Amino acid sequence: MIGGGLAGLAGAMKLAELGIGVDVVSMTPVKRSHSVCAQGGINSVNATTRAQGDSEHLHFDDTVYGGDFLNHQPPVKEMTDWGPRVIDLLDRLGVPFNRTPEGHIDRRRFGGTLYKRTAFAGATTGQQLLYSLDEQVRRWESEGAVKLYEWWEFLGTIVDDGGVCRGCVIQDMFSMEIRALKADAVVMATGGCGLIFGKSTMSMICTGGANSRVYQEGAKYANGEFIQVHPTAIPGQDKLRLMSESARGEGGRVWVPRTPQDKRDPRSIPEKERYYFLEERYPTYGNLVPRDIATREIFDVCANLGLSVEKDDFCVYLDLTHLPPEAHHKLEGILAIYEKFAGADPRVAPMKIFPAVHYSMGGIWVDYEKDAKTGGLKLGSPKNQMTNVPGLYAIGEADYQYHGANRLGANSLLSCIFAGLIMGPTLENYFKSLKQSAADLPASVFDRGVKKHKDHMDRLAARSGNENAYKLHDELGKSMTANCTVVRYNDKIKQTLGKIDELSQRYQHAPLADTGKWTNQNLSFTRALGDMLVLAKVIAMGALQRDECRGAHYKPDFDIQGLDPGSKENMTTQARRWCDDFKRRNDQWLKTTVAIHTTDGPMLSYEDVDTSLIPPRPRTYGLKGAEEIMRIWKTEFQADAGAAPAAKAPSVPVGAGL
Ligand SMILES: Cc1cc2nc3c(=O)[nH]c(=O)nc-3n(C[C@H](O)[C@H](O)[C@H](O)COP(=O)(O)OP(=O)(O)OC[C@H]3O[C@@H](n4cnc5c(N)ncnc54)[C@H](O)[C@@H]3O)c2cc1C
């Protein structure tokens, strides 16, 4: 198991329970994995949400609708069906979830849904989940079923002559020893790649280096261009720190003064002089529209309307000052972060926030087996979560499977833990099909893997030149953030692709600042930078080729504009044309981007998405003319759009957000 975040620990725990020995490899102590930063919560329905009309099907529907239908539906259905049981399991493991006065697990509302569906432990949910899973894994460690390799870095896989993954090569981050680990399967639970964008809300080890390494060794990488930019983070010089969606889930409001750069104390600005733009533009979802939309609106208000609170440093207010002390109490974990890094108390003064790179929907391509009866997954199938390399699996943020074009808040923790848990029966059955164990293979298979990475390290140490890896990283991040995040234009993306090529050349002349053989962090970073450059190209190429708008991928030049009630053309004609355009767009682009590594850069192809359970439909949050569009879509287009609506299909609020 490469990675000891929520996905890796859930997987290790489940495998150990089934009597399967696991080595867990992690660059950090597992309790410091990036998952520890997760703040707001984890989604699933329960008896309380059901009483409000919620259901597993609505959770499923919100997830694929929020993801703009780019998610394969069988895995998402299975995940949302298992949600309640995942929470029950975590509860039994001792996670201190917040409770209602009656003793039920409390829920808050998160983005992209109208239901309070998110279970939480204050605003430090990731930490509480991670520590509980860590306790379980330590228990198995004490019984000899798990061996932890903390402070070891994954360098690459070992594949036998038949193309089957048989282990991996790792490096001790203290002694710099490189060695092989034999394994009958390797699971990548290595998280996301935010550092490619320089500054992000992710932890500083989230380089995507490990994911890039398996991609360079032949694993496919899917939907790389789908990068989530979270609407609310604290701008910072060193990194960007998240102000969780839970702040809005507890009632926080986003606004700007109607007067540009109003110098008054925000608390003295009267209500009618404030522009609550998310509430005004999206009355149904309000401050809790999906993240891609909230982010674009904040950009629009700052960049196009000129209403940023500060003229030169774009930001808007996230206001919690009106909330009662009980709500503040539930958010203490994040309020402390704001106080510490912004130097102001968010209980008494509105916070200043701006969007930041946050999550990668794309990741290592993985397979699944569909259950023909349920439409979900065939649990226990060795295909579930397997990459195109036999014996190599991927789970958690490292894979691409669950979130389509835009992840809903609080769905990641669920997808990580769910995918980790299903690795148990998946691998148990995969092992049954193996004719030979890694332990029986000749030592030469493993020795050549070790040699490859020692040679790589020696080449890096022998480099000379005037370039500086940290400077190159800074330039990469700035170009990626400027041209491959919220609003994308092809000419700008091409500039970034040129920049990546230039940086890749200059990278060859970036020597190690430290060639020592003890805790050489400079080696680790410089090596990862090479891998980031490779993955950056996958992201930028995917973005360049995808000429459409879908979820987090927004190209104004290919946007399908809403209807114009003031036009001479009647609304029905406009709606029909809109639906035509929308159908054409889906015919061409409702596809998974799949990248294969070649020495000339990524080779991209496109695969169909399984939309067999919920037919794709227009995403109408805030869309002008949504009611008429949906009427025409249902009566004239839906039958051709894919599957028949599922029996329990919900009545989705038409034109929600108008
Ligand atoms: C600030 C913040 C708050 C968030 N809040 C929420 C939330 O409230 N709800 C929600 O659903 N999602 C949230 N998310 C998203 C969620 O936290 C992550 O998607 C999720 O925790 C990822 O878990 P993971 O197990 O896949 O990876 P990680 O937790 O990132 O773990 C990756 C593991 O891989 C190891 N690793 C990586 N590279 C190597 C290598 N080369 N060699 C060895 N080991 C390696 C690391 O050491 C680590 O153990 C948040 C994200 C951020 C940034």
The ligand as an SDF file (V2000), in Angstrom:
LIG
                    3D

 53 58  0  0  0  0  0  0  0  0999 V2000
   -7.4490   21.6550    3.1870 C   0  0  0  0  0  0  0  0  0  0  0  0
   -8.2920   20.5410    2.6630 C   0  0  0  0  0  0  0  0  0  0  0  0
   -9.4900   20.2150    3.2750 C   0  0  0  0  0  0  0  0  0  0  0  0
  -10.2700   19.1820    2.7730 C   0  0  0  0  0  0  0  0  0  0  0  0
  -11.4630   18.8740    3.3980 N   0  0  0  0  0  0  0  0  0  0  0  0
  -12.2170   17.8680    2.9060 C   0  0  0  0  0  0  0  0  0  0  0  0
  -13.4580   17.5260    3.5210 C   0  0  0  0  0  0  0  0  0  0  0  0
  -13.8750   18.1160    4.5040 O   0  0  0  0  0  0  0  0  0  0  0  0
  -14.1710   16.5120    2.9920 N   0  0  0  0  0  0  0  0  0  0  0  0
  -13.7480   15.8010    1.8920 C   0  0  0  0  0  0  0  0  0  0  0  0
  -14.4420   14.8840    1.4630 O   0  0  0  0  0  0  0  0  0  0  0  0
  -12.5580   16.0950    1.3140 N   0  0  0  0  0  0  0  0  0  0  0  0
  -11.7980   17.1000    1.7850 C   0  0  0  0  0  0  0  0  0  0  0  0
  -10.6060   17.3890    1.1840 N   0  0  0  0  0  0  0  0  0  0  0  0
  -10.0520   16.4650    0.1840 C   0  0  0  0  0  0  0  0  0  0  0  0
   -9.4680   15.2530    0.9230 C   0  0  0  0  0  0  0  0  0  0  0  0
   -8.8490   15.6820    2.1060 O   0  0  0  0  0  0  0  0  0  0  0  0
   -8.4470   14.5010    0.1020 C   0  0  0  0  0  0  0  0  0  0  0  0
   -8.9120   14.3210   -1.1990 O   0  0  0  0  0  0  0  0  0  0  0  0
   -8.1850   13.1360    0.7350 C   0  0  0  0  0  0  0  0  0  0  0  0
   -7.8710   13.2700    2.1000 O   0  0  0  0  0  0  0  0  0  0  0  0
   -7.0910   12.3840    0.0090 C   0  0  0  0  0  0  0  0  0  0  0  0
   -6.8160   11.2050    0.7160 O   0  0  0  0  0  0  0  0  0  0  0  0
   -5.8510   10.1070    0.1160 P   0  0  0  0  0  0  0  0  0  0  0  0
   -5.7940    9.0010    1.1010 O   0  0  0  0  0  0  0  0  0  0  0  0
   -6.2500    9.7810   -1.2580 O   0  0  0  0  0  0  0  0  0  0  0  0
   -4.4460   10.8310   -0.0080 O   0  0  0  0  0  0  0  0  0  0  0  0
   -3.5430   11.5940    1.0780 P   0  0  0  0  0  0  0  0  0  0  0  0
   -4.2170   11.8160    2.3580 O   0  0  0  0  0  0  0  0  0  0  0  0
   -2.9830   12.7660    0.3450 O   0  0  0  0  0  0  0  0  0  0  0  0
   -2.3980   10.5630    1.3490 O   0  0  0  0  0  0  0  0  0  0  0  0
   -1.3910   10.3060    0.4040 C   0  0  0  0  0  0  0  0  0  0  0  0
   -0.4120    9.3550    1.0240 C   0  0  0  0  0  0  0  0  0  0  0  0
    0.5410    8.9940    0.0320 O   0  0  0  0  0  0  0  0  0  0  0  0
    1.8390    9.1470    0.5400 C   0  0  0  0  0  0  0  0  0  0  0  0
    2.7180    9.4400   -0.5960 N   0  0  0  0  0  0  0  0  0  0  0  0
    2.5540   10.3410   -1.5890 C   0  0  0  0  0  0  0  0  0  0  0  0
    3.5820   10.2710   -2.4510 N   0  0  0  0  0  0  0  0  0  0  0  0
    4.3980    9.3040   -1.9990 C   0  0  0  0  0  0  0  0  0  0  0  0
    5.6190    8.7450   -2.4440 C   0  0  0  0  0  0  0  0  0  0  0  0
    6.2280    9.1570   -3.5440 N   0  0  0  0  0  0  0  0  0  0  0  0
    6.1760    7.7630   -1.7080 N   0  0  0  0  0  0  0  0  0  0  0  0
    5.5900    7.3160   -0.5810 C   0  0  0  0  0  0  0  0  0  0  0  0
    4.4350    7.7980   -0.1130 N   0  0  0  0  0  0  0  0  0  0  0  0
    3.8540    8.7710   -0.8250 C   0  0  0  0  0  0  0  0  0  0  0  0
    1.7470   10.2650    1.5550 C   0  0  0  0  0  0  0  0  0  0  0  0
    2.7990   10.1960    2.4910 O   0  0  0  0  0  0  0  0  0  0  0  0
    0.3930    9.9540    2.1750 C   0  0  0  0  0  0  0  0  0  0  0  0
    0.5330    8.9850    3.1820 O   0  0  0  0  0  0  0  0  0  0  0  0
   -9.8390   18.4600    1.6450 C   0  0  0  0  0  0  0  0  0  0  0  0
   -8.6500   18.7940    1.0080 C   0  0  0  0  0  0  0  0  0  0  0  0
   -7.8950   19.8560    1.4890 C   0  0  0  0  0  0  0  0  0  0  0  0
   -6.6730   20.2600    0.7320 C   0  0  0  0  0  0  0  0  0  0  0  0
  1  2  1  0
  2  3  1  0
  2 52  2  0
  3  4  2  0
  4  5  1  0
  4 50  1  0
  5  6  2  0
  6  7  1  0
  6 13  1  0
  7  8  2  0
  7  9  1  0
  9 10  1  0
 10 11  2  0
 10 12  1  0
 12 13  2  0
 13 14  1  0
 14 15  1  0
 14 50  1  0
 15 16  1  0
 16 17  1  0
 16 18  1  0
 18 19  1  0
 18 20  1  0
 20 21  1  0
 20 22  1  0
 22 23  1  0
 23 24  1  0
 24 25  2  0
 24 26  1  0
 24 27  1  0
 27 28  1  0
 28 29  2  0
 28 30  1  0
 28 31  1  0
 31 32  1  0
 32 33  1  0
 33 34  1  0
 33 48  1  0
 34 35  1  0
 35 36  1  0
 35 46  1  0
 36 37  1  0
 36 45  1  0
 37 38  2  0
 38 39  1  0
 39 40  1  0
 39 45  2  0
 40 41  1  0
 40 42  2  0
 42 43  1  0
 43 44  2  0
 44 45  1  0
 46 47  1  0
 46 48  1  0
 48 49  1  0
 50 51  2  0
 51 52  1  0
 52 53  1  0
M  END
$$$$
